[in-house]
Amino acid sequence: IRGVAYQWVPVFGASGLGTYWDAEAKKCSLNQCYCTVGGTTLEGTTGTDCPQHGLMNCDSCCKVGDRETCANLNCALADKKNNPSAGMKTCTMPRCDPTDEKDVKICCLDKNAGREFSLEISTKDKWLCGTDGDVYAKLVGLGSGSRGGTGMVSGPWRRLDSGGNDFESGDRD
């Protein structure tokens, strides 16, 4: 049998995703990302959570525990309002940034969005306007999206009041 000498050829990610070839150690190692927190560089995510070995302060570089939560983001600085259900979600970097589109998308809502509304119905004090029947209303408006919305949206009809001589002529309820 004749021996053939093969040159050592490193194969990037030979052991799978989230690894790099460590030429010094001559082996595949886990990717290691880094994160700057308060002026100090910390080891961040590793393996498949780190997109490329050695990256610093990328979107997925910081460990979740090293990132601020949405409760620390002042969405008003982005002309939005804070999303109450996003309070414990984390921003992409150690500090939440109102100029970072990704943080704003995670943490904020359109400032004109609302969940509760007051509706006042009045009837003219003429011509016996009014009703003894059930009164219903629904909200109709533009959907979310860029300026002008994504089209008309409509909520369900909601019963505001049941019949019983509630909306008499000239009433305001």
CYANA upper distance limits for C-alpha pairs under 8 A (distance plus 0.5 A):
 10 PRO  CA     21 TRP  CA      7.20
 10 PRO  CA     23 ALA  CA      8.35
 10 PRO  CA     26 LYS  CA      8.48
 11 VAL  CA     21 TRP  CA      7.42
 12 PHE  CA     19 THR  CA      8.13
 12 PHE  CA     20 TYR  CA      6.20
 12 PHE  CA     21 TRP  CA      5.93
 12 PHE  CA     28 CYS  CA      8.20
 13 GLY  CA     17 LEU  CA      6.44
 13 GLY  CA     18 GLY  CA      7.62
 13 GLY  CA     19 THR  CA      5.49
 13 GLY  CA     20 TYR  CA      5.72
 13 GLY  CA     21 TRP  CA      7.09
 13 GLY  CA     28 CYS  CA      7.16
 14 ALA  CA     19 THR  CA      8.30
 14 ALA  CA     28 CYS  CA      7.33
 15 SER  CA     19 THR  CA      7.50
 15 SER  CA     28 CYS  CA      6.97
 17 LEU  CA     47 GLY  CA      7.93
 17 LEU  CA     48 THR  CA      6.55
 18 GLY  CA     30 LEU  CA      6.42
 18 GLY  CA     31 ASN  CA      6.02
 18 GLY  CA     46 THR  CA      7.96
 18 GLY  CA     47 GLY  CA      4.60
 18 GLY  CA     48 THR  CA      4.39
 18 GLY  CA     49 ASP  CA      7.68
 18 GLY  CA     50 CYS  CA      7.19
 18 GLY  CA     51 PRO  CA      7.39
 18 GLY  CA     52 GLN  CA      8.05
 19 THR  CA     28 CYS  CA      6.63
 19 THR  CA     29 SER  CA      5.80
 19 THR  CA     30 LEU  CA      4.81
 19 THR  CA     31 ASN  CA      5.45
 19 THR  CA     47 GLY  CA      6.55
 19 THR  CA     48 THR  CA      8.03
 19 THR  CA     53 HIS  CA      8.12
 20 TYR  CA     28 CYS  CA      6.02
 20 TYR  CA     29 SER  CA      6.05
 20 TYR  CA     30 LEU  CA      6.84
 20 TYR  CA     31 ASN  CA      6.50
 20 TYR  CA     53 HIS  CA      7.17
 21 TRP  CA     26 LYS  CA      7.67
 21 TRP  CA     27 LYS  CA      6.41
 21 TRP  CA     28 CYS  CA      5.07
 21 TRP  CA     29 SER  CA      6.82
 22 ASP  CA     26 LYS  CA      6.06
 22 ASP  CA     27 LYS  CA      5.93
 22 ASP  CA     28 CYS  CA      6.27
 22 ASP  CA     29 SER  CA      6.68
 23 ALA  CA     27 LYS  CA      7.37
 30 LEU  CA     46 THR  CA      6.80
 30 LEU  CA     47 GLY  CA      5.31
 30 LEU  CA     53 HIS  CA      8.31
 31 ASN  CA     46 THR  CA      5.77
 31 ASN  CA     47 GLY  CA      5.31
 31 ASN  CA     48 THR  CA      7.87
 31 ASN  CA     50 CYS  CA      6.48
 31 ASN  CA     51 PRO  CA      8.05
 31 ASN  CA     52 GLN  CA      6.68
 31 ASN  CA     53 HIS  CA      4.79
 31 ASN  CA     54 GLY  CA      7.74
 32 GLN  CA     43 GLU  CA      7.68
 32 GLN  CA     44 GLY  CA      7.35
 32 GLN  CA     45 THR  CA      6.76
 32 GLN  CA     46 THR  CA      5.13
 32 GLN  CA     47 GLY  CA      7.26
 32 GLN  CA     50 CYS  CA      6.83
 32 GLN  CA     52 GLN  CA      8.10
 32 GLN  CA     53 HIS  CA      5.54
 32 GLN  CA     54 GLY  CA      6.27
 32 GLN  CA     55 LEU  CA      8.11
 33 CYS  CA     43 GLU  CA      6.83
 33 CYS  CA     44 GLY  CA      5.49
 33 CYS  CA     45 THR  CA      5.91
 33 CYS  CA     46 THR  CA      6.67
 33 CYS  CA     50 CYS  CA      6.15
 33 CYS  CA     52 GLN  CA      7.78
 33 CYS  CA     53 HIS  CA      6.40
 33 CYS  CA     54 GLY  CA      5.58
 33 CYS  CA     55 LEU  CA      5.49
 33 CYS  CA     56 MET  CA      6.33
 33 CYS  CA     57 ASN  CA      8.44
 33 CYS  CA     61 CYS  CA      5.78
 33 CYS  CA     62 CYS  CA      8.11
 34 TYR  CA     41 THR  CA      7.04
 34 TYR  CA     42 LEU  CA      6.16
 34 TYR  CA     43 GLU  CA      5.14
 34 TYR  CA     44 GLY  CA      4.91
 34 TYR  CA     45 THR  CA      7.62
 34 TYR  CA     54 GLY  CA      7.30
 34 TYR  CA     55 LEU  CA      6.74
 34 TYR  CA     56 MET  CA      5.09
 34 TYR  CA     57 ASN  CA      6.85
 34 TYR  CA     61 CYS  CA      6.39
 34 TYR  CA     62 CYS  CA      7.20
 35 CYS  CA     41 THR  CA      6.08
 35 CYS  CA     42 LEU  CA      5.73
 35 CYS  CA     43 GLU  CA      6.76
 35 CYS  CA     44 GLY  CA      5.87
 35 CYS  CA     56 MET  CA      6.06
 35 CYS  CA     57 ASN  CA      5.42
 35 CYS  CA     58 CYS  CA      8.50
 35 CYS  CA     61 CYS  CA      6.52
 35 CYS  CA     62 CYS  CA      5.58
 35 CYS  CA     94 PRO  CA      8.10
 36 THR  CA     40 THR  CA      5.87
 36 THR  CA     41 THR  CA      4.86
 36 THR  CA     42 LEU  CA      6.58
 36 THR  CA     56 MET  CA      8.07
 36 THR  CA     57 ASN  CA      7.02
 36 THR  CA     94 PRO  CA      7.79
 37 VAL  CA     41 THR  CA      6.85
 37 VAL  CA     42 LEU  CA      7.52
 37 VAL  CA     66 ASP  CA      7.71
 37 VAL  CA     94 PRO  CA      6.49
 44 GLY  CA     61 CYS  CA      5.95
 44 GLY  CA     62 CYS  CA      5.26
 44 GLY  CA     63 LYS  CA      5.85
 45 THR  CA     49 ASP  CA      6.19
 45 THR  CA     50 CYS  CA      5.90
 45 THR  CA     60 SER  CA      7.71
 45 THR  CA     61 CYS  CA      5.88
 45 THR  CA     62 CYS  CA      6.42
 45 THR  CA     63 LYS  CA      5.99
 46 THR  CA     50 CYS  CA      5.58
 47 GLY  CA     51 PRO  CA      8.47
 49 ASP  CA     60 SER  CA      7.13
 49 ASP  CA     61 CYS  CA      8.09
 50 CYS  CA     55 LEU  CA      8.28
 50 CYS  CA     60 SER  CA      6.93
 50 CYS  CA     61 CYS  CA      6.45
 51 PRO  CA     55 LEU  CA      8.32
 51 PRO  CA     60 SER  CA      8.12
 55 LEU  CA     61 CYS  CA      7.54
 56 MET  CA     61 CYS  CA      6.82
 57 ASN  CA     61 CYS  CA      5.94
 57 ASN  CA     62 CYS  CA      7.11
 57 ASN  CA     93 MET  CA      7.26
 58 CYS  CA     62 CYS  CA      8.01
 58 CYS  CA     93 MET  CA      8.06
 59 ASP  CA     92 THR  CA      5.69
 59 ASP  CA     93 MET  CA      6.94
 60 SER  CA     92 THR  CA      7.32
 62 CYS  CA     66 ASP  CA      6.67
 62 CYS  CA     67 ARG  CA      7.25
 62 CYS  CA     92 THR  CA      8.22
 62 CYS  CA     93 MET  CA      6.97
 62 CYS  CA     94 PRO  CA      7.31
 63 LYS  CA     67 ARG  CA      7.35
 64 VAL  CA     90 THR  CA      7.33
 66 ASP  CA     94 PRO  CA      6.22
 67 ARG  CA     90 THR  CA      6.52
 67 ARG  CA     91 CYS  CA      6.67
 67 ARG  CA     92 THR  CA      7.55
 67 ARG  CA     93 MET  CA      6.28
 67 ARG  CA     94 PRO  CA      4.43
 67 ARG  CA     95 ARG  CA      6.79
 67 ARG  CA     96 CYS  CA      8.32
 68 GLU  CA     72 ASN  CA      7.02
 68 GLU  CA     90 THR  CA      6.25
 68 GLU  CA     91 CYS  CA      6.50
 68 GLU  CA     93 MET  CA      8.10
 68 GLU  CA     94 PRO  CA      6.17
 68 GLU  CA     95 ARG  CA      5.99
 68 GLU  CA     96 CYS  CA      6.55
 69 THR  CA     73 LEU  CA      8.08
 69 THR  CA     87 GLY  CA      6.86
 69 THR  CA     88 MET  CA      5.86
 69 THR  CA     89 LYS  CA      5.92
 69 THR  CA     90 THR  CA      4.71
 69 THR  CA     91 CYS  CA      6.44
 69 THR  CA     96 CYS  CA      7.86
 70 CYS  CA     86 ALA  CA      6.66
 70 CYS  CA     87 GLY  CA      5.40
 70 CYS  CA     88 MET  CA      6.67
 70 CYS  CA     89 LYS  CA      6.20
 70 CYS  CA     90 THR  CA      6.27
 70 CYS  CA     91 CYS  CA      6.76
 70 CYS  CA     96 CYS  CA      7.52
 70 CYS  CA    103 ASP  CA      8.44
 70 CYS  CA    106 ILE  CA      8.22
 70 CYS  CA    107 CYS  CA      5.72
 71 ALA  CA     82 ASN  CA      8.42
 71 ALA  CA     86 ALA  CA      8.10
 71 ALA  CA     87 GLY  CA      5.08
 71 ALA  CA     88 MET  CA      7.23
 72 ASN  CA     96 CYS  CA      7.22
 73 LEU  CA     82 ASN  CA      8.22
 73 LEU  CA     96 CYS  CA      6.02
 73 LEU  CA     97 ASP  CA      7.31
 73 LEU  CA     98 PRO  CA      7.21
 73 LEU  CA    107 CYS  CA      7.90
 74 ASN  CA     78 ALA  CA      8.30
 74 ASN  CA     81 LYS  CA      8.44
 74 ASN  CA     82 ASN  CA      7.57
 74 ASN  CA     98 PRO  CA      7.32
 75 CYS  CA     79 ASP  CA      7.08
 75 CYS  CA     80 LYS  CA      5.60
 75 CYS  CA     81 LYS  CA      5.58
 75 CYS  CA     82 ASN  CA      5.84
 75 CYS  CA     98 PRO  CA      6.73
 75 CYS  CA    104 VAL  CA      7.54
 75 CYS  CA    107 CYS  CA      8.09
 75 CYS  CA    108 CYS  CA      6.32
 76 ALA  CA     80 LYS  CA      5.54
 76 ALA  CA     81 LYS  CA      6.07
 76 ALA  CA     82 ASN  CA      8.07
 77 LEU  CA     98 PRO  CA      6.54
 78 ALA  CA     98 PRO  CA      5.87
 78 ALA  CA     99 THR  CA      7.10
 78 ALA  CA    104 VAL  CA      7.85
 79 ASP  CA    110 ASP  CA      8.46
 79 ASP  CA    111 LYS  CA      7.42
 80 LYS  CA    108 CYS  CA      6.58
 80 LYS  CA    109 LEU  CA      6.24
 80 LYS  CA    110 ASP  CA      5.58
 80 LYS  CA    111 LYS  CA      5.02
 81 LYS  CA    108 CYS  CA      6.06
 81 LYS  CA    109 LEU  CA      5.79
 81 LYS  CA    110 ASP  CA      6.73
 81 LYS  CA    111 LYS  CA      5.34
 82 ASN  CA     86 ALA  CA      8.49
 82 ASN  CA    107 CYS  CA      6.86
 82 ASN  CA    108 CYS  CA      5.15
 82 ASN  CA    109 LEU  CA      6.57
 83 ASN  CA     87 GLY  CA      7.55
 83 ASN  CA    107 CYS  CA      6.29
 83 ASN  CA    108 CYS  CA      5.41
 83 ASN  CA    109 LEU  CA      6.00
 86 ALA  CA    106 ILE  CA      7.68
 86 ALA  CA    107 CYS  CA      6.04
 86 ALA  CA    108 CYS  CA      8.35
 87 GLY  CA    107 CYS  CA      7.82
 89 LYS  CA    106 ILE  CA      7.98
 89 LYS  CA    107 CYS  CA      7.87
 91 CYS  CA     95 ARG  CA      7.64
 91 CYS  CA     96 CYS  CA      5.90
 91 CYS  CA     97 ASP  CA      8.50
 91 CYS  CA    102 LYS  CA      8.36
 91 CYS  CA    103 ASP  CA      5.75
 91 CYS  CA    106 ILE  CA      7.69
 91 CYS  CA    107 CYS  CA      8.17
 92 THR  CA     96 CYS  CA      7.85
 92 THR  CA    102 LYS  CA      7.63
 92 THR  CA    103 ASP  CA      6.78
 96 CYS  CA    100 ASP  CA      8.50
 96 CYS  CA    103 ASP  CA      7.00
 97 ASP  CA    103 ASP  CA      6.94
 97 ASP  CA    104 VAL  CA      8.27
 98 PRO  CA    103 ASP  CA      7.39
 98 PRO  CA    104 VAL  CA      6.61
 99 THR  CA    104 VAL  CA      8.01
100 ASP  CA    104 VAL  CA      6.80
101 GLU  CA    105 LYS  CA      6.64
102 LYS  CA    106 ILE  CA      6.74
103 ASP  CA    107 CYS  CA      6.47
103 ASP  CA    108 CYS  CA      8.46
104 VAL  CA    108 CYS  CA      5.69
105 LYS  CA    109 LEU  CA      8.18
109 LEU  CA    113 ALA  CA      7.42
120 GLU  CA    172 ARG  CA      7.46
120 GLU  CA    173 ASP  CA      6.22
121 ILE  CA    172 ARG  CA      6.29
121 ILE  CA    173 ASP  CA      5.95
122 SER  CA    167 PHE  CA      8.47
122 SER  CA    170 GLY  CA      7.40
122 SER  CA    171 ASP  CA      6.19
122 SER  CA    172 ARG  CA      4.72
122 SER  CA    173 ASP  CA      6.87
123 THR  CA    129 CYS  CA      6.58
123 THR  CA    130 GLY  CA      6.61
123 THR  CA    167 PHE  CA      7.72
123 THR  CA    168 GLU  CA      7.80
123 THR  CA    169 SER  CA      6.24
123 THR  CA    170 GLY  CA      5.56
123 THR  CA    171 ASP  CA      6.15
123 THR  CA    172 ARG  CA      7.10
124 LYS  CA    129 CYS  CA      6.56
124 LYS  CA    169 SER  CA      6.43
124 LYS  CA    170 GLY  CA      5.35
124 LYS  CA    171 ASP  CA      8.11
125 ASP  CA    129 CYS  CA      7.30
125 ASP  CA    169 SER  CA      5.33
125 ASP  CA    170 GLY  CA      4.33
125 ASP  CA    171 ASP  CA      8.14
126 LYS  CA    169 SER  CA      7.14
126 LYS  CA    170 GLY  CA      7.87
127 TRP  CA    169 SER  CA      8.36
128 LEU  CA    168 GLU  CA      8.17
128 LEU  CA    169 SER  CA      5.91
129 CYS  CA    168 GLU  CA      7.24
129 CYS  CA    169 SER  CA      5.24
129 CYS  CA    170 GLY  CA      8.02
130 GLY  CA    167 PHE  CA      5.41
130 GLY  CA    168 GLU  CA      5.00
130 GLY  CA    169 SER  CA      5.47
130 GLY  CA    170 GLY  CA      8.37
130 GLY  CA    171 ASP  CA      8.45
131 THR  CA    163 GLY  CA      8.15
131 THR  CA    165 ASN  CA      6.94
131 THR  CA    166 ASP  CA      7.56
131 THR  CA    167 PHE  CA      5.75
131 THR  CA    168 GLU  CA      6.78
132 ASP  CA    163 GLY  CA      5.31
132 ASP  CA    164 GLY  CA      5.56
132 ASP  CA    165 ASN  CA      4.73
132 ASP  CA    166 ASP  CA      6.67
132 ASP  CA    167 PHE  CA      7.09
132 ASP  CA    168 GLU  CA      8.19
133 GLY  CA    162 SER  CA      7.01
133 GLY  CA    163 GLY  CA      4.48
133 GLY  CA    164 GLY  CA      7.20
133 GLY  CA    165 ASN  CA      8.00
134 ASP  CA    159 ARG  CA      7.49
134 ASP  CA    160 LEU  CA      8.12
134 ASP  CA    161 ASP  CA      6.26
134 ASP  CA    162 SER  CA      4.76
134 ASP  CA    163 GLY  CA      4.99
135 VAL  CA    159 ARG  CA      6.32
135 VAL  CA    160 LEU  CA      6.02
135 VAL  CA    161 ASP  CA      5.80
135 VAL  CA    162 SER  CA      6.88
135 VAL  CA    163 GLY  CA      7.93
136 TYR  CA    157 TRP  CA      6.66
136 TYR  CA    158 ARG  CA      5.84
136 TYR  CA    159 ARG  CA      4.85
136 TYR  CA    160 LEU  CA      5.94
136 TYR  CA    161 ASP  CA      7.84
137 ALA  CA    157 TRP  CA      5.98
137 ALA  CA    158 ARG  CA      6.00
137 ALA  CA    159 ARG  CA      7.18
137 ALA  CA    160 LEU  CA      7.43
138 LYS  CA    154 SER  CA      7.75
138 LYS  CA    155 GLY  CA      6.27
138 LYS  CA    156 PRO  CA      6.37
138 LYS  CA    157 TRP  CA      5.21
138 LYS  CA    158 ARG  CA      6.66
139 LEU  CA    154 SER  CA      6.39
139 LEU  CA    155 GLY  CA      5.94
139 LEU  CA    156 PRO  CA      8.21
140 VAL  CA    152 MET  CA      7.57
140 VAL  CA    153 VAL  CA      6.34
140 VAL  CA    154 SER  CA      4.89
140 VAL  CA    155 GLY  CA      6.94
141 GLY  CA    152 MET  CA      6.01
141 GLY  CA    153 VAL  CA      6.04
141 GLY  CA    154 SER  CA      7.01
142 LEU  CA    148 GLY  CA      7.53
142 LEU  CA    149 GLY  CA      5.75
142 LEU  CA    150 THR  CA      7.20
142 LEU  CA    151 GLY  CA      5.94
142 LEU  CA    152 MET  CA      5.07
142 LEU  CA    153 VAL  CA      6.32
143 GLY  CA    149 GLY  CA      5.39
143 GLY  CA    150 THR  CA      5.61
143 GLY  CA    151 GLY  CA      5.98
143 GLY  CA    152 MET  CA      6.27
143 GLY  CA    153 VAL  CA      6.04
144 SER  CA    149 GLY  CA      5.54
144 SER  CA    150 THR  CA      6.58
145 GLY  CA    149 GLY  CA      5.25
145 GLY  CA    150 THR  CA      6.19
146 SER  CA    150 THR  CA      7.88
161 ASP  CA    166 ASP  CA      8.31
162 SER  CA    166 ASP  CA      8.40
167 PHE  CA    171 ASP  CA      6.34
167 PHE  CA    172 ARG  CA      8.09
167 PHE  CA    173 ASP  CA      7.90
